[in-house]
Amino acid sequence: MPYEQMVLHTLYLVSMLTSIVIPLCEIHRNRSRVEAETGGDIMPYVRYTWAGYLLFCCTSLALVGAIMWRPLLFVIGPAVLLSAVIFNLSFVAMGYNLAPIDEVLTDVADASQSMDDGDADESASDNAAPEPLSPEMVRIVEAALAAWCAEKNFRDTTVNMVKLSQSIGVVRRVLSIYFDQHLHTTFRIWLSDIRFKEAQDYIKAHPEYTIESASSACGFTSRSQLYKIFSDRTGMTPREWRDGQMA
């Protein structure tokens, strides 16, 4: 009997550790893609996700002690249910606030399906380094992006890589290669630079307007995102930078 209990407890502990490690890998994988292919401020949702995940991990590990001492189960059980609800809602909040989520999910699903249906040679080709774009394709992408920026489409707070690809008629893979090989940056950084320059011009042209109006007019999803970009690039807040320009 003690041997059977030890085996069951070991299996249970392994299953709990697995339930902790797998979501952690998914969070890292999805966050890297979200950061690279969206232009909005995702930090509030990332913090909320990690808070829910840590709560879920702590209560899951505490279940091991609750099994050993049954009265503790009446405290740990409700806490596990609550943490699971918070953990799931955090992904819903992050997903639906990174609109349009259906386009992102469809793009991910299509990529996964193509990997599942492809042969081994195709998978090896996908994992290899992408081929450089032809000079003609580079000119096409540059012209398309220039026209997109001239129309001020970067002011759309919901824009992401998929939406940009559909808007200018260039497939997402080509855009990714272009940003990586020719601009040596990511879509997110490129979009932030454009919005940052637009915000500078906006603040210079309208110093009487509030910083919040500049944030919304230039495509930033939150005031804190604008402050962070100004702090990273100028070492000043937008208000300090504006005052310096007027001095």
Salt bridges, closest charged atoms under 4 A:
GLU26 OE1 - ARG29 NH2 2.75
GLU35 OE2 - ARG31 NE 2.79
GLU37 OE1 - ARG33 NE 3.50
GLU37 OE2 - ARG172 NH1 2.77
ASP107 OD2 - ARG33 NH2 2.27
ASP107 OD2 - ARG172 NE 2.94
ASP156 OD2 - LYS163 NZ 2.91
ASP193 OD1 - ARG233 NH2 2.49
GLU198 OE1 - LYS152 NZ 3.21
GLU198 OE2 - ARG155 NH2 2.88
GLU208 OE2 - HIS206 ND1 3.91
GLU212 OE2 - ARG223 NE 2.59
ASP232 OD2 - LYS228 NZ 3.02
ASP243 OD1 - ARG242 NE 3.91
